[in-house]
Amino acid sequence: MRKELRKQIELLEQKMSKSPNNMKNGGSHFLYRRERMIRFKMLQKNMPQKMLAKRLNLTESYISKLITGERYSQEFEIFITKHLEINYCFI
């Protein structure tokens, strides 16, 4: 269990190094932490972006923009609050 979680975290950190919200590139601290939390919860629940896009009837590229904070959707915010159990108070 720990090895699996460690691998997931390493994979997540690799993805986050390319993020437009990366603080080394002048990104937003809040958006970086929000994106990292969303991606981590998706990894925990074994929910790839394809499945998320299908559930919300959106394209994968639009889901990427929602995750990074380039776009906003109230439906997406409700989804991450209810299904991924993300609360902005703890970010």
N, CA, C and O atoms as CSV, one atom per row, in Angstrom:
chain,resi,resn,atom,element,x,y,z
A,1,MET,N,N,0.826,-1.196,0.000
A,1,MET,CA,C,0.000,0.000,0.000
A,1,MET,C,C,0.871,1.261,0.000
A,1,MET,O,O,0.613,2.187,-0.769
A,2,ARG,N,N,1.895,1.306,0.851
A,2,ARG,CA,C,2.750,2.481,0.922
A,2,ARG,C,C,3.548,2.672,-0.361
A,2,ARG,O,O,3.696,3.798,-0.835
A,3,LYS,N,N,4.066,1.581,-0.929
A,3,LYS,CA,C,4.838,1.673,-2.159
A,3,LYS,C,C,3.966,2.189,-3.294
A,3,LYS,O,O,4.397,3.006,-4.107
A,4,GLU,N,N,2.750,1.705,-3.334
A,4,GLU,CA,C,1.808,2.136,-4.371
A,4,GLU,C,C,1.495,3.627,-4.230
A,4,GLU,O,O,1.466,4.361,-5.218
A,5,LEU,N,N,1.266,4.058,-3.006
A,5,LEU,CA,C,0.976,5.468,-2.741
A,5,LEU,C,C,2.187,6.331,-3.075
A,5,LEU,O,O,2.036,7.419,-3.631
A,6,ARG,N,N,3.370,5.865,-2.748
A,6,ARG,CA,C,4.598,6.603,-3.043
A,6,ARG,C,C,4.779,6.768,-4.550
A,6,ARG,O,O,5.173,7.835,-5.019
A,7,LYS,N,N,4.487,5.699,-5.314
A,7,LYS,CA,C,4.583,5.777,-6.769
A,7,LYS,C,C,3.584,6.781,-7.325
A,7,LYS,O,O,3.904,7.545,-8.236
A,8,GLN,N,N,2.371,6.777,-6.774
A,8,GLN,CA,C,1.347,7.717,-7.225
A,8,GLN,C,C,1.780,9.157,-6.953
A,8,GLN,O,O,1.569,10.039,-7.784
A,9,ILE,N,N,2.376,9.387,-5.807
A,9,ILE,CA,C,2.819,10.734,-5.450
A,9,ILE,C,C,3.962,11.176,-6.356
A,9,ILE,O,O,4.008,12.335,-6.769
A,10,GLU,N,N,4.886,10.267,-6.670
A,10,GLU,CA,C,5.990,10.605,-7.570
A,10,GLU,C,C,5.460,10.943,-8.969
A,10,GLU,O,O,5.928,11.888,-9.603
A,11,LEU,N,N,4.489,10.170,-9.440
A,11,LEU,CA,C,3.874,10.440,-10.737
A,11,LEU,C,C,3.178,11.804,-10.726
A,11,LEU,O,O,3.267,12.569,-11.686
A,12,LEU,N,N,2.500,12.086,-9.648
A,12,LEU,CA,C,1.816,13.367,-9.494
A,12,LEU,C,C,2.809,14.523,-9.511
A,12,LEU,O,O,2.559,15.540,-10.157
A,13,GLU,N,N,3.919,14.382,-8.819
A,13,GLU,CA,C,4.921,15.441,-8.783
A,13,GLU,C,C,5.528,15.680,-10.162
A,13,GLU,O,O,5.850,16.817,-10.507
A,14,GLN,N,N,5.686,14.620,-10.955
A,14,GLN,CA,C,6.185,14.774,-12.316
A,14,GLN,C,C,5.202,15.586,-13.160
A,14,GLN,O,O,5.604,16.468,-13.919
A,15,LYS,N,N,3.912,15.280,-13.021
A,15,LYS,CA,C,2.894,16.028,-13.760
A,15,LYS,C,C,2.844,17.483,-13.309
A,15,LYS,O,O,2.687,18.392,-14.123
A,16,MET,N,N,2.978,17.688,-12.009
A,16,MET,CA,C,2.850,19.038,-11.473
A,16,MET,C,C,4.045,19.917,-11.837
A,16,MET,O,O,3.928,21.142,-11.825
A,17,SER,N,N,5.179,19.322,-12.156
A,17,SER,CA,C,6.332,20.130,-12.556
A,17,SER,C,C,6.082,20.814,-13.892
A,17,SER,O,O,6.708,21.830,-14.192
A,18,LYS,N,N,5.170,20.265,-14.700
A,18,LYS,CA,C,4.825,20.829,-15.999
A,18,LYS,C,C,3.609,21.758,-15.937
A,18,LYS,O,O,3.193,22.314,-16.953
A,19,SER,N,N,3.059,21.916,-14.763
A,19,SER,CA,C,1.836,22.703,-14.589
A,19,SER,C,C,2.060,24.186,-14.871
A,19,SER,O,O,3.101,24.739,-14.516
A,20,PRO,N,N,1.075,24.834,-15.515
A,20,PRO,CA,C,1.185,26.285,-15.727
A,20,PRO,C,C,1.083,27.059,-14.412
A,20,PRO,O,O,1.442,28.235,-14.358
A,21,ASN,N,N,0.601,26.416,-13.367
A,21,ASN,CA,C,0.459,27.060,-12.066
A,21,ASN,C,C,1.679,26.853,-11.181
A,21,ASN,O,O,1.679,27.269,-10.022
A,22,ASN,N,N,2.715,26.218,-11.711
A,22,ASN,CA,C,3.920,25.962,-10.937
A,22,ASN,C,C,4.488,27.283,-10.435
A,22,ASN,O,O,4.693,28.216,-11.212
A,23,MET,N,N,4.738,27.354,-9.145
A,23,MET,CA,C,5.176,28.606,-8.538
A,23,MET,C,C,6.560,29.038,-9.015
A,23,MET,O,O,6.889,30.222,-8.944
A,24,LYS,N,N,7.377,28.102,-9.501
A,24,LYS,CA,C,8.693,28.450,-10.035
A,24,LYS,C,C,8.555,29.263,-11.323
A,24,LYS,O,O,9.443,30.035,-11.684
A,25,ASN,N,N,7.432,29.076,-12.004
A,25,ASN,CA,C,7.183,29.798,-13.254
A,25,ASN,C,C,6.295,31.016,-13.031
A,25,ASN,O,O,5.778,31.586,-13.992
A,26,GLY,N,N,6.111,31.418,-11.786
A,26,GLY,CA,C,5.300,32.596,-11.481
A,26,GLY,C,C,3.816,32.310,-11.390
A,26,GLY,O,O,3.003,33.220,-11.554
A,27,GLY,N,N,3.440,31.056,-11.129
A,27,GLY,CA,C,2.033,30.684,-11.036
A,27,GLY,C,C,1.428,31.019,-9.681
A,27,GLY,O,O,2.123,31.437,-8.754
A,28,SER,N,N,0.148,30.830,-9.592
A,28,SER,CA,C,-0.604,31.112,-8.377
A,28,SER,C,C,-0.429,29.987,-7.359
A,28,SER,O,O,-0.547,28.808,-7.696
A,29,HIS,N,N,-0.149,30.358,-6.122
A,29,HIS,CA,C,0.024,29.376,-5.047
A,29,HIS,C,C,-1.279,28.595,-4.823
A,29,HIS,O,O,-1.254,27.371,-4.697
A,30,PHE,N,N,-2.408,29.300,-4.775
A,30,PHE,CA,C,-3.691,28.639,-4.550
A,30,PHE,C,C,-4.035,27.678,-5.679
A,30,PHE,O,O,-4.429,26.540,-5.425
A,31,LEU,N,N,-3.889,28.131,-6.942
A,31,LEU,CA,C,-4.240,27.275,-8.075
A,31,LEU,C,C,-3.326,26.061,-8.163
A,31,LEU,O,O,-3.766,24.979,-8.554
A,32,TYR,N,N,-2.061,26.232,-7.803
A,32,TYR,CA,C,-1.128,25.103,-7.804
A,32,TYR,C,C,-1.563,24.047,-6.783
A,32,TYR,O,O,-1.608,22.856,-7.093
A,33,ARG,N,N,-1.877,24.487,-5.582
A,33,ARG,CA,C,-2.293,23.543,-4.531
A,33,ARG,C,C,-3.644,22.915,-4.865
A,33,ARG,O,O,-3.871,21.738,-4.583
A,34,ARG,N,N,-4.538,23.695,-5.462
A,34,ARG,CA,C,-5.848,23.176,-5.866
A,34,ARG,C,C,-5.682,22.091,-6.929
A,34,ARG,O,O,-6.282,21.021,-6.824
A,35,GLU,N,N,-4.874,22.363,-7.945
A,35,GLU,CA,C,-4.640,21.397,-9.011
A,35,GLU,C,C,-4.000,20.122,-8.462
A,35,GLU,O,O,-4.385,19.015,-8.838
A,36,ARG,N,N,-3.025,20.285,-7.576
A,36,ARG,CA,C,-2.354,19.130,-6.988
A,36,ARG,C,C,-3.336,18.280,-6.186
A,36,ARG,O,O,-3.286,17.052,-6.247
A,37,MET,N,N,-4.220,18.923,-5.440
A,37,MET,CA,C,-5.208,18.199,-4.643
A,37,MET,C,C,-6.199,17.456,-5.539
A,37,MET,O,O,-6.529,16.302,-5.266
A,38,ILE,N,N,-6.671,18.096,-6.593
A,38,ILE,CA,C,-7.619,17.451,-7.510
A,38,ILE,C,C,-6.975,16.245,-8.169
A,38,ILE,O,O,-7.581,15.175,-8.228
A,39,ARG,N,N,-5.757,16.403,-8.666
A,39,ARG,CA,C,-5.075,15.284,-9.324
A,39,ARG,C,C,-4.793,14.141,-8.346
A,39,ARG,O,O,-4.896,12.971,-8.715
A,40,PHE,N,N,-4.440,14.473,-7.104
A,40,PHE,CA,C,-4.181,13.438,-6.103
A,40,PHE,C,C,-5.457,12.657,-5.785
A,40,PHE,O,O,-5.433,11.428,-5.706
A,41,LYS,N,N,-6.550,13.361,-5.607
A,41,LYS,CA,C,-7.825,12.689,-5.314
A,41,LYS,C,C,-8.276,11.827,-6.486
A,41,LYS,O,O,-8.842,10.752,-6.291
A,42,MET,N,N,-8.023,12.303,-7.707
A,42,MET,CA,C,-8.364,11.494,-8.874
A,42,MET,C,C,-7.523,10.222,-8.909
A,42,MET,O,O,-8.024,9.161,-9.279
A,43,LEU,N,N,-6.255,10.318,-8.528
A,43,LEU,CA,C,-5.402,9.133,-8.454
A,43,LEU,C,C,-5.896,8.165,-7.391
A,43,LEU,O,O,-5.932,6.955,-7.614
A,44,GLN,N,N,-6.277,8.698,-6.238
A,44,GLN,CA,C,-6.766,7.857,-5.152
A,44,GLN,C,C,-8.027,7.099,-5.540
A,44,GLN,O,O,-8.200,5.936,-5.174
A,45,LYS,N,N,-8.897,7.756,-6.274
A,45,LYS,CA,C,-10.172,7.145,-6.654
A,45,LYS,C,C,-10.103,6.407,-7.986
A,45,LYS,O,O,-11.122,5.935,-8.489
A,46,ASN,N,N,-8.892,6.306,-8.565
A,46,ASN,CA,C,-8.696,5.648,-9.862
A,46,ASN,C,C,-9.636,6.211,-10.922
A,46,ASN,O,O,-10.308,5.467,-11.636
A,47,MET,N,N,-9.669,7.530,-11.010
A,47,MET,CA,C,-10.550,8.213,-11.955
A,47,MET,C,C,-9.712,9.007,-12.952
A,47,MET,O,O,-9.286,10.120,-12.645
A,48,PRO,N,N,-9.469,8.457,-14.136
A,48,PRO,CA,C,-8.707,9.214,-15.138
A,48,PRO,C,C,-9.541,10.372,-15.696
A,48,PRO,O,O,-10.758,10.426,-15.513
A,49,GLN,N,N,-8.861,11.290,-16.377
A,49,GLN,CA,C,-9.556,12.449,-16.940
A,49,GLN,C,C,-10.617,12.037,-17.945
A,49,GLN,O,O,-11.642,12.707,-18.075
A,50,LYS,N,N,-10.384,10.943,-18.655
A,50,LYS,CA,C,-11.374,10.467,-19.623
A,50,LYS,C,C,-12.700,10.167,-18.937
A,50,LYS,O,O,-13.764,10.559,-19.418
A,51,MET,N,N,-12.624,9.464,-17.803
A,51,MET,CA,C,-13.843,9.102,-17.077
A,51,MET,C,C,-14.526,10.352,-16.534
A,51,MET,O,O,-15.750,10.468,-16.579
A,52,LEU,N,N,-13.738,11.276,-16.028
A,52,LEU,CA,C,-14.284,12.525,-15.499
A,52,LEU,C,C,-14.980,13.309,-16.606
A,52,LEU,O,O,-16.068,13.848,-16.404
A,53,ALA,N,N,-14.350,13.370,-17.769
A,53,ALA,CA,C,-14.942,14.078,-18.909
A,53,ALA,C,C,-16.250,13.425,-19.334
A,53,ALA,O,O,-17.218,14.111,-19.663
A,54,LYS,N,N,-16.274,12.102,-19.325
A,54,LYS,CA,C,-17.480,11.382,-19.723
A,54,LYS,C,C,-18.617,11.619,-18.733
A,54,LYS,O,O,-19.767,11.797,-19.136
A,55,ARG,N,N,-18.297,11.622,-17.432
A,55,ARG,CA,C,-19.321,11.847,-16.403
A,55,ARG,C,C,-19.934,13.239,-16.492
A,55,ARG,O,O,-21.129,13.416,-16.253
A,56,LEU,N,N,-19.107,14.228,-16.837
A,56,LEU,CA,C,-19.581,15.608,-16.890
A,56,LEU,C,C,-19.997,16.050,-18.287
A,56,LEU,O,O,-20.406,17.195,-18.480
A,57,ASN,N,N,-19.893,15.140,-19.271
A,57,ASN,CA,C,-20.220,15.432,-20.671
A,57,ASN,C,C,-19.426,16.630,-21.195
A,57,ASN,O,O,-19.976,17.540,-21.816
A,58,LEU,N,N,-18.116,16.604,-20.929
A,58,LEU,CA,C,-17.210,17.647,-21.391
A,58,LEU,C,C,-16.032,16.985,-22.098
A,58,LEU,O,O,-15.831,15.776,-21.982
A,59,THR,N,N,-15.260,17.776,-22.825
A,59,THR,CA,C,-14.084,17.225,-23.494
A,59,THR,C,C,-12.921,17.128,-22.509
A,59,THR,O,O,-12.890,17.816,-21.489
A,60,GLU,N,N,-11.970,16.262,-22.838
A,60,GLU,CA,C,-10.805,16.086,-21.966
A,60,GLU,C,C,-9.968,17.358,-21.875
A,60,GLU,O,O,-9.436,17.681,-20.813
A,61,SER,N,N,-9.855,18.073,-22.981
A,61,SER,CA,C,-9.065,19.307,-22.958
A,61,SER,C,C,-9.724,20.367,-22.064
A,61,SER,O,O,-9.037,21.131,-21.386
A,62,TYR,N,N,-11.045,20.403,-22.072
A,62,TYR,CA,C,-11.749,21.358,-21.216
A,62,TYR,C,C,-11.598,20.967,-19.746
A,62,TYR,O,O,-11.486,21.833,-18.879
A,63,ILE,N,N,-11.596,19.669,-19.470
A,63,ILE,CA,C,-11.376,19.195,-18.100
A,63,ILE,C,C,-9.993,19.632,-17.628
A,63,ILE,O,O,-9.839,20.056,-16.483
A,64,SER,N,N,-8.996,19.535,-18.489
A,64,SER,CA,C,-7.647,19.980,-18.139
A,64,SER,C,C,-7.639,21.465,-17.783
A,64,SER,O,O,-6.976,21.876,-16.831
A,65,LYS,N,N,-8.374,22.261,-18.545
A,65,LYS,CA,C,-8.445,23.694,-18.271
A,65,LYS,C,C,-9.174,23.975,-16.967
A,65,LYS,O,O,-8.830,24.915,-16.252
A,66,LEU,N,N,-10.185,23.161,-16.653
A,66,LEU,CA,C,-10.892,23.324,-15.383
A,66,LEU,C,C,-9.983,22.963,-14.210
A,66,LEU,O,O,-9.987,23.642,-13.183
A,67,ILE,N,N,-9.209,21.899,-14.367
A,67,ILE,CA,C,-8.320,21.466,-13.290
A,67,ILE,C,C,-7.228,22.502,-13.038
A,67,ILE,O,O,-6.904,22.793,-11.886
A,68,THR,N,N,-6.665,23.054,-14.097
A,68,THR,CA,C,-5.587,24.039,-13.926
A,68,THR,C,C,-6.098,25.413,-13.523
A,68,THR,O,O,-5.319,26.262,-13.090
A,69,GLY,N,N,-7.385,25.636,-13.662
A,69,GLY,CA,C,-7.955,26.916,-13.248
A,69,GLY,C,C,-8.044,27.938,-14.375
A,69,GLY,O,O,-8.369,29.099,-14.126
A,70,GLU,N,N,-7.762,27.528,-15.606
A,70,GLU,CA,C,-7.887,28.455,-16.741
A,70,GLU,C,C,-9.348,28.780,-17.013
A,70,GLU,O,O,-9.673,29.886,-17.444
A,71,ARG,N,N,-10.209,27.834,-16.767
A,71,ARG,CA,C,-11.651,28.003,-16.960
A,71,ARG,C,C,-12.368,27.683,-15.648
A,71,ARG,O,O,-11.790,27.099,-14.732
A,72,TYR,N,N,-13.639,28.080,-15.583
A,72,TYR,CA,C,-14.436,27.844,-14.383
A,72,TYR,C,C,-15.783,27.258,-14.769
A,72,TYR,O,O,-16.398,27.687,-15.745
A,73,SER,N,N,-16.238,26.280,-14.003
A,73,SER,CA,C,-17.558,25.702,-14.195
A,73,SER,C,C,-18.126,25.347,-12.826
A,73,SER,O,O,-17.490,24.638,-12.046
A,74,GLN,N,N,-19.303,25.837,-12.546
A,74,GLN,CA,C,-19.926,25.565,-11.256
A,74,GLN,C,C,-20.230,24.073,-11.120
A,74,GLN,O,O,-20.114,23.511,-10.031
A,75,GLU,N,N,-20.613,23.443,-12.211
A,75,GLU,CA,C,-20.894,22.002,-12.202
A,75,GLU,C,C,-19.646,21.214,-11.809
A,75,GLU,O,O,-19.731,20.245,-11.055
A,76,PHE,N,N,-18.483,21.632,-12.325
A,76,PHE,CA,C,-17.225,20.964,-11.994
A,76,PHE,C,C,-16.888,21.164,-10.523
A,76,PHE,O,O,-16.448,20.226,-9.858
A,77,GLU,N,N,-17.086,22.364,-10.009
A,77,GLU,CA,C,-16.804,22.647,-8.601
A,77,GLU,C,C,-17.698,21.801,-7.680
A,77,GLU,O,O,-17.244,21.302,-6.650
A,78,ILE,N,N,-18.951,21.650,-8.057
A,78,ILE,CA,C,-19.860,20.811,-7.272
A,78,ILE,C,C,-19.405,19.359,-7.324
A,78,ILE,O,O,-19.440,18.655,-6.315
A,79,PHE,N,N,-18.977,18.912,-8.507
A,79,PHE,CA,C,-18.515,17.538,-8.659
A,79,PHE,C,C,-17.304,17.254,-7.774
A,79,PHE,O,O,-17.274,16.242,-7.074
A,80,ILE,N,N,-16.300,18.145,-7.799
A,80,ILE,CA,C,-15.109,17.877,-6.997
A,80,ILE,C,C,-15.396,17.971,-5.501
A,80,ILE,O,O,-14.730,17.320,-4.696
A,81,THR,N,N,-16.375,18.770,-5.135
A,81,THR,CA,C,-16.736,18.862,-3.725
A,81,THR,C,C,-17.440,17.590,-3.257
A,81,THR,O,O,-17.130,17.064,-2.189
A,82,LYS,N,N,-18.384,17.098,-4.053
A,82,LYS,CA,C,-19.172,15.934,-3.645
A,82,LYS,C,C,-18.474,14.609,-3.891
A,82,LYS,O,O,-18.447,13.757,-3.003
A,83,HIS,N,N,-17.913,14.417,-5.063
A,83,HIS,CA,C,-17.379,13.108,-5.429
A,83,HIS,C,C,-15.910,12.925,-5.078
A,83,HIS,O,O,-15.491,11.830,-4.702
A,84,LEU,N,N,-15.131,13.986,-5.198
A,84,LEU,CA,C,-13.720,13.874,-4.850
A,84,LEU,C,C,-13.454,14.321,-3.430
A,84,LEU,O,O,-12.345,14.157,-2.922
A,85,GLU,N,N,-14.470,14.890,-2.780
A,85,GLU,CA,C,-14.419,15.308,-1.390
A,85,GLU,C,C,-13.305,16.314,-1.141
A,85,GLU,O,O,-12.514,16.161,-0.210
A,86,ILE,N,N,-13.249,17.344,-1.978
A,86,ILE,CA,C,-12.258,18.399,-1.836
A,86,ILE,C,C,-12.939,19.623,-1.260
A,86,ILE,O,O,-13.953,20.089,-1.779
A,87,ASN,N,N,-12.374,20.135,-0.186
A,87,ASN,CA,C,-12.899,21.328,0.455
A,87,ASN,C,C,-11.801,22.392,0.425
A,87,ASN,O,O,-10.683,22.132,0.869
A,88,TYR,N,N,-12.098,23.558,-0.080
A,88,TYR,CA,C,-11.087,24.609,-0.224
A,88,TYR,C,C,-10.573,25.136,1.118
A,88,TYR,O,O,-9.552,25.823,1.152
A,89,CYS,N,N,-11.245,24.835,2.201
A,89,CYS,CA,C,-10.768,25.274,3.515
A,89,CYS,C,C,-9.454,24.594,3.887
A,89,CYS,O,O,-8.679,25.132,4.677
A,90,PHE,N,N,-9.202,23.422,3.326
A,90,PHE,CA,C,-8.018,22.660,3.698
A,90,PHE,C,C,-6.903,22.745,2.672
A,90,PHE,O,O,-5.889,22.060,2.808
A,91,ILE,N,N,-7.067,23.568,1.651
A,91,ILE,CA,C,-6.026,23.699,0.629
A,91,ILE,C,C,-5.002,24.712,1.060
A,91,ILE,O,O,-4.042,24.966,0.333
